[in-house]
Amino acid sequence: MDTQEIKLDALNAETFIEDQVKAIREAVREGFAVNALSGGVDSSVVTLIGHRALGDRLKTYFIENGLMREGEAQQIVEVFKTLGVTVEVIDAKDKFFAALAGLTDPEQKRDKGITQVFYKDVFGELVRNCGAGVLLQGTIFTDVEETIAGIKRQHNILSQLGIDTQATYGYKVVEPVIQLRKPAVRVVGKALGLPEEMFTRPPFPGPALATRVIGEVTPERVTLVRAATVIVEAELCDSGAFQYMAILHEDKVTGMRDGKRDYGYQIEVRCWDSTDAVTATPTDVPFALLRKIADRITTEVPGVVSVTYNIAPKPPSCIEAV
Ligand code: XMP
């Protein structure tokens, strides 16, 4: 692979930021650029580097794909307002759900359901409308590595797979943090003045809750996993874990409620210790806390009768289920 990693101990955040500001200015020249901010550490860092480089010539969008967590759009718009960055929310829910309908294979869900809609339909149109020639995005070193290794096609890997974004989508893609792994991105985020709760946020994948719905991704099924996510995040946010999540299984299982059979949904909880997402081990969550999570999910999320905890490490498991 051509991309060279900048290791954490070799990183000088200020010099790195200056270099990336320069590279962005060179790529965009006198023109405009766009970027998608999901509120994760990577896209937040790219947003701030991009605004340092281009000011108002960078248009930042939050793509509401219908797959985000509860209240995410509003929260991110507010945080970035305090940092002097205007974020426009684009409602693209219908486009994503239409593309995801009927897809159950993980790679097809990422490619047809997310990548194509994101880069071709949503950004293709935004770029045409505002006349931008460049998309800035927060691809990191681990994303490239996993895709090249054939583990998983991360939704944001394009040129490394031989895709000419100019010819295919009509714009160039610039990736300021592609040489960094997550811990290094956090250091750069701190140096840029991101609030601590933003640069220490657990990772959240670009395809969002679609990576946590096994089988078809429908608005109803996303609503279920979103409600379970609120509970899992509230209960595990003080665990010190690298990442934690709720996953909706495809199969239903037999349960019982009020003395009657209830054929309902299964939620799997995952909580990971890791430094860079390359390998991970399940966190030793106290059993009483797991029981509390199960009780809350089965009473607060309609139709859920089973809650499991994943105890297999990565590898052979992966952090996300899809
Ligand atoms: P996996 O599931 O591959 O996840 O063990 C490793 C890390 O990457 C995140 N992840 C993604 N991030 N697009 C992203 O931007 C994706 O398609 C994607 N898939 C996984 C995951 O949350 C974890 O931190």
Boltz pocket constraint, residues with backbone or C-beta under 6 A from the ligand:
constraints:
  - pocket:
      binder: B
      contacts: [[A, 110], [A, 143], [A, 146], [A, 152], [A, 153], [A, 154], [A, 155], [A, 156], [A, 203], [A, 204], [A, 205], [A, 206], [A, 207], [A, 211], [A, 243], [A, 277], [A, 314], [A, 317], [A, 318], [A, 319], [A, 320], [A, 321]]
      max_distance: 6.0
